[in-house]
Amino acid sequence: MNLRKSLEAEQGLFIAEGEKVIRRAVGTGFPVRSFLMAHRWLEPLSDVLDTLDAPVYVADDATVEGVAGFQVHRGALASLERLPLPTVEDLVTRAHRILVLEDLVDHANVGALFRCAAALGIEAVVLSPRCADPLYRRSIKVSMGAVFAIPYARMPNWHEGLGTLRASGFRLLALTPDQAAVPLDKAPMGERVALMLGSEGDGLSSRWLNEADEAVCIPMSATAMSNGVDSLNVVAAGAIACHALLRP
Amino acid sequence: MNLRKSLEAEQGLFIAEGEKVIRRAVGTGFPVRSFLMAHRWLEPLSDVLDTLDAPVYVADDATVEGVAGFQVHRGALASLERLPLPTVEDLVTRAHRILVLEDLVDHANVGALFRCAAALGIEAVVLSPRCADPLYRRSIKVSMGAVFAIPYARMPNWHEGLGTLRASGFRLLALTPDQAAVPLDKAPMGERVALMLGSEGDGLSSRWLNEADEAVCIPMSATAMSNGVDSLNVVAAGAIACHALLRP
């Protein structure tokens, strides 16, 4: 699986699974290399297949799974070419509310955060160099296709990444569980805001925390803190923060 | 696995996995039936083991996994007795902000929502009769122990369940993706509020929606809606709603 992960990204491919996701990927403009599906999917997907030159391989479910190397829940796969990502500068040119993810390693969390961001009107997502791939199969699935709906870019360099955003006029808000930080609802927003979220276990790096314009927190219940429940998972925290970011 | 799930609940048992969770379960007052762990855990857990009469079975990791029937990540397990749950009436006597979960089937989602609820100061959780078990191993793990920190009860009867809450003076808010509902931030709260969340796929049943005092929604981005991203997952939505519930 690790081999497939790295091959997919290096060779510029990704896999879309299931009719709905395939439709959205094709509709977003990703070129299709090939399809692999059980016979029963030919008819429902015929409108998509008919307009493309890509080869369609038809096989029984067991063969589809054997070729894919994972459990195929929806019987239809497409292999697509990635499109070149924009630079961070180009990505954020017209954006006012963006999300910046530092080193999230869990594909499901990345997918879930894209879904939150898209649903709540965040305009773009910037990934740190080591952040998990939004086009990995599990990210796509958990995002419900939001990885196709919201534009994103990857910083080429972790050290310089935030400088680029600041130069573009973004106010950098670092979300931290530290209850000494400014409560999110009380933080001044401004014209252009970048909300920074850190990795699942460790949160934001101290370097990024220090570079932020302001550290912000979601106030936790005092009872919960005394019971040892002192933080939210990154998706819950991100959802609350994206929602707060959009207040007038 | 289904056998284990039902046996656990029927026989009044549950399993705590890992030093931290075991400590919290024991600290919460659940009686321990037995421990099963690799030798290396005897020393770190000695303060807990020494105060209890429960037998401690020591085995190598492979045997622990073999007995457990699942992958044991942390090498230490405890089998504990459930305590009787309070009635819904007793549970909510002094609560002002509660969460009501209807038929969530995913243990990870139940665990994540308990974590949100506890961290954000929700005082109690009421489960519909068919809602997944908060003391199932995965729920406990994802909740980071919050299932021990926040009291909960299970409605004996789905039809009558909301009536009990209304009789206790709760205003019933039904969270729905329907954008025609009142935006959550604009809904009047009041002294006692019960926030209702529905199942992962279908949301709240129409019966419960109709019985609610008000249907509330989290406003979605118009762009996202046109891109087909028209909802949040139940944990993200629940996190935002719990946070909103606690506004002054």
HADDOCK unambig.tbl for C-alpha pairs under 7 A between the chains (distance, minus, plus):
assign (segid A and resid 115 and name CA) (segid B and resid 232 and name CA) 6.70 0.50 0.50
assign (segid A and resid 116 and name CA) (segid B and resid 232 and name CA) 6.09 0.50 0.50
assign (segid A and resid 118 and name CA) (segid B and resid 224 and name CA) 5.56 0.50 0.50
assign (segid A and resid 118 and name CA) (segid B and resid 229 and name CA) 6.71 0.50 0.50
assign (segid A and resid 119 and name CA) (segid B and resid 220 and name CA) 5.35 0.50 0.50
assign (segid A and resid 119 and name CA) (segid B and resid 221 and name CA) 5.57 0.50 0.50
assign (segid A and resid 119 and name CA) (segid B and resid 224 and name CA) 5.27 0.50 0.50
assign (segid A and resid 119 and name CA) (segid B and resid 229 and name CA) 5.74 0.50 0.50
assign (segid A and resid 119 and name CA) (segid B and resid 230 and name CA) 6.21 0.50 0.50
assign (segid A and resid 119 and name CA) (segid B and resid 231 and name CA) 6.31 0.50 0.50
assign (segid A and resid 119 and name CA) (segid B and resid 232 and name CA) 6.71 0.50 0.50
assign (segid A and resid 120 and name CA) (segid B and resid 220 and name CA) 5.24 0.50 0.50
assign (segid A and resid 120 and name CA) (segid B and resid 221 and name CA) 5.14 0.50 0.50
assign (segid A and resid 121 and name CA) (segid B and resid 221 and name CA) 4.58 0.50 0.50
assign (segid A and resid 121 and name CA) (segid B and resid 224 and name CA) 6.67 0.50 0.50
assign (segid A and resid 146 and name CA) (segid B and resid 229 and name CA) 6.17 0.50 0.50
assign (segid A and resid 149 and name CA) (segid B and resid 227 and name CA) 6.02 0.50 0.50
assign (segid A and resid 220 and name CA) (segid B and resid 119 and name CA) 5.35 0.50 0.50
assign (segid A and resid 220 and name CA) (segid B and resid 120 and name CA) 5.23 0.50 0.50
assign (segid A and resid 221 and name CA) (segid B and resid 119 and name CA) 5.58 0.50 0.50
assign (segid A and resid 221 and name CA) (segid B and resid 120 and name CA) 5.13 0.50 0.50
assign (segid A and resid 221 and name CA) (segid B and resid 121 and name CA) 4.58 0.50 0.50
assign (segid A and resid 224 and name CA) (segid B and resid 118 and name CA) 5.55 0.50 0.50
assign (segid A and resid 224 and name CA) (segid B and resid 119 and name CA) 5.25 0.50 0.50
assign (segid A and resid 224 and name CA) (segid B and resid 121 and name CA) 6.65 0.50 0.50
assign (segid A and resid 227 and name CA) (segid B and resid 149 and name CA) 6.02 0.50 0.50
assign (segid A and resid 229 and name CA) (segid B and resid 118 and name CA) 6.73 0.50 0.50
assign (segid A and resid 229 and name CA) (segid B and resid 119 and name CA) 5.75 0.50 0.50
assign (segid A and resid 229 and name CA) (segid B and resid 146 and name CA) 6.17 0.50 0.50
assign (segid A and resid 230 and name CA) (segid B and resid 119 and name CA) 6.24 0.50 0.50
assign (segid A and resid 231 and name CA) (segid B and resid 119 and name CA) 6.32 0.50 0.50
assign (segid A and resid 232 and name CA) (segid B and resid 115 and name CA) 6.69 0.50 0.50
assign (segid A and resid 232 and name CA) (segid B and resid 116 and name CA) 6.08 0.50 0.50
assign (segid A and resid 232 and name CA) (segid B and resid 119 and name CA) 6.69 0.50 0.50
assign (segid A and resid 235 and name CA) (segid B and resid 236 and name CA) 6.58 0.50 0.50
assign (segid A and resid 236 and name CA) (segid B and resid 235 and name CA) 6.58 0.50 0.50
assign (segid A and resid 236 and name CA) (segid B and resid 236 and name CA) 5.16 0.50 0.50
assign (segid A and resid 236 and name CA) (segid B and resid 239 and name CA) 5.36 0.50 0.50
assign (segid A and resid 239 and name CA) (segid B and resid 236 and name CA) 5.38 0.50 0.50
assign (segid A and resid 239 and name CA) (segid B and resid 239 and name CA) 6.96 0.50 0.50
assign (segid A and resid 239 and name CA) (segid B and resid 240 and name CA) 6.35 0.50 0.50
assign (segid A and resid 240 and name CA) (segid B and resid 239 and name CA) 6.34 0.50 0.50
assign (segid A and resid 240 and name CA) (segid B and resid 240 and name CA) 4.82 0.50 0.50
